[in-house]
Amino acid sequence: MSQTFDAASKYINRELSWLAFNMRVLEEAENQRHPLFERVRFLSISGSNLDEFYMVRVAGLKGQVEENVNKRSADGLTPSQQLLAIKDKVHELIRGQSDCWKALKVELRKNGISVIDLKELTRNDQAWLESHFMQQIFPVLTPLAIDPAHPFPFMPNLGVALALKLWENGHKEDEPLYAMVPLPAQLKRFIRLEGAGIRFIALETVVMMHLNRLFPNYTLEKSGIFRIIRDSEMELDEGAEDLVRSFESALKRRRRGQVIRVGFTQEMAPELQELIVEQLPASQDDVFYMNDIVAMTDVKDIIVKDRPDLLFEPFTARFPERIRDFGDDCFAAINHKDFLVHHPYESFDVVVQFIRQAASDPNVVSIKQTLYRTSDDSPIIEALIEAAEAGKSVTAVVELKARFDEEANLKWARRLQMAGAQVVFGFIEMKIHAKVSMVVRREGSELRTYVHFGTGNYHPVTAKVYTDLSYFTCDPVLCRDAAKIFNYMTGYALPEQMESLCFAPITLRTTLLEDIQREIRFAKEGKPATIWAKMNSLVDEVIIEALYDASQAGVQIDLIIRGICCLRPGVPGLSDNIRVRSIVGRFLEHSRIACFGNGYKMPSEHAKVYISSADWMQRNTTGRVETLVPIKNETVHEQILDQIMVANLLDKEHCWVLNSDGSYTRVKSKPGDFNNHHYFMTNPSLSGRGSAIIKKAAPNLLASRVKKETKEKA
């Protein structure tokens, strides 16, 4: 009789799993192997991550509570129970951030970087700050009284302000003046002082030093600093006739979203706290106390370029030798053979060059492009504009619902439309998250199609720190499928049948489930049965259940999941054969890969290999437009399986192992242990290296190493 498991023993709570990920980010700030400024950066990232978690996930749970929605999470918790569990973990996280910041300040001072307070200022410092305040700070500050004639001012999301109780000089018998001084987001939170050494002082300290400039003839009695976070979820008008106008309206509403968290410094007087909580308004349950700084994300302001010794060693991404072999002609290189570019180790410039070449090539007839997130000065959008202005047929599928990039995407959409591009906003009910570029080129009497499939956004800035894959192909089968996907996105033309490509919301999840079932059959037949997969998050309960079934059948499963994982590995009778690793380090692991042994031990040339834009979450597998691209090209297949996946499985420098209780344990490493980021920084990838490297040297090294480690474990 098979064992039964309740919800809590089968699933890890999604929100708590995310908080566990952010704790791993915070622990990188404590990692002595990283340069000091990079540890400060990790601390800042943990702060900004937590902000977004509140703006989106906590806001959603609070909304459910207010609407009396008691839908339980996969592990059986109600929204209220999840909020209580979250609050406990967030208190722990905030304490950890505070302790980390204190320790970092000590280490920074030992290395000649000081974050100082008032008593350390010299007379020269005070004179310089007086001048700096009046010239650079005073003009943008707005002191705001709070009384019946001056209602409590609006505080924007992530806004920071001083709260003050003052008395007019010589009028102690009158009512006190309550006031606020918002600190504009345009000002850096840490001001670098002139003079010897690298010294910083907090902006709020400088403002407090010069309160007499803002409130002449007043004496300060009590003060403190606070920061708010607002609900940043967007609700579109149902039945909206114009999606753009609906988004513009929703963006305006979001700016005034409900306050869901208030952070106070410890010295804030209870009297001022009560006033702020009442006036915002906010709940006392949403109040958190900070020992030192209310916006941990702002510590990144002390990272300066004149101490390169405290930063990661500079790294210059390689440009694929394959393109150089063909005189920088992307089309000729792709025509010769499919190839894969591994970012950030290989430059994102190749993707930009692909679009730019298409824009300037007189033989190119049309360009189609999905855009989810991109940079402020996007070279890809500039190339699309150039192509449209040159008379080419340009279609841009712009996703307006890309969270926190909605305004930027609206701006780009307008510019593209003005240039003559056909701009499509996709579906109202679901996001378009697929990363596809398609170029049609006239070659002789025929039209040839070239396609780029990516696992990450068309964003040249994040491409320098995110690990992602760019696959270039002119395979007619994949190109025809790409055309069908674009027709689906632009005209609701659901393909009757795809030849090779799988896509959400129609075939992506079913394909993964069929491949899992195939491995189960192999295991029952006594054949090798293996699944390797890499992603950001695993939440989809249907896929998790299938993985549990596979484990019980004897399939060996290795998952590399950077962030959220709701699956419990290593539970006897349920997931004995599932191992989960999380890699957190210099680069953000972002590529999505799925590999199935197909009846052979991995790595094997017979394995089924896919790259994807989708994480294994319900929202991706059934609620978005996503791609799952089968890799048939021999060299690209070998690069993904034998090089990229093996390197991630071998890594010890950045690796954490997920335990069945939901906790993570850092893998103990010693000097000389395998570091996958370092490996890819120093070894060319397989398919893009062209004539420059001896064939197969790098992947064989990895394959032999994984075989050795597998034997040692056995």
Disulfide bonds with the S-S distance in Angstrom:
none
